[in-house]
């Protein structure tokens, strides 16, 4: 195994700059996930690590080797694609063995590695089938098995679950986590799905417009987002954002004129300073309490034991969403007192950057 270093990676397609000086360090044995919206450059970055795209600037180091100018076959990587990329005329066994056959590995070693991978992935009974006879999840396992037999230093996964249905995606996330625990191979995984990122990653790299917005553990990014983009990209339903202005007594005035108690900023904010206040839906409380604000229930999404309640404030205010246990008592159109606890508020400046508060660092 080996670590991975991406140093100031740049890539343009014509006049469009896709990667704008991206630097990432992935530790030996780490499961790192690159997440971001479509078009942010994450797949281009992964293909550059694989050697399928040539960088315009920067370098890629695997272990102690600078592999920037090496062919894909010389990099010690194995890549699993969104489309599986299986050969339809070959059996599962032949698909998994293909890379080793091209490398002229010993036949006995090929058979041993294919059997080992099939056991790990629980597909021993599928080895003589063709891809057309497999389900989507089985095809994905075969694609992963083809990567495993090569015993790479780095696994690269490019949105491997995006073609699967919702239930199978959940099960395959568990399989990916189990596989990483078994093999311990350094992994760089690309997805646009923040749930995949939160559930699989040791560390998440949030990419936007070819630049890194924030890097950290899933918990750190969720609890201490560096800016509004990261705050709203991670978490479902996404974080509520309310425009406000700092008042003179530890409160802020919301857009509708109502006042809200703030957490203490690490550096005092001058009255009149514009800011945005963020709060996650699970921290929105419904019920009487000091400082509660009245909202109207606009719409309720009922999801079995949980409900997402969409709340509308006074004229001119931003609607917010709360997530709570669904006991069936709330109805649309009802006026309810809503608590936005100061200890769960996130503050952002006019540029959308997190403002440090006492006990919480961005």
Order of alpha helices (4+ residues) and beta strands (2+ residues): beta-beta-beta-alpha-beta-beta-beta-alpha-alpha-alpha-beta-alpha-beta-alpha-beta-beta-alpha-alpha-beta-beta-beta-beta-beta-beta-beta-beta-beta-beta-beta
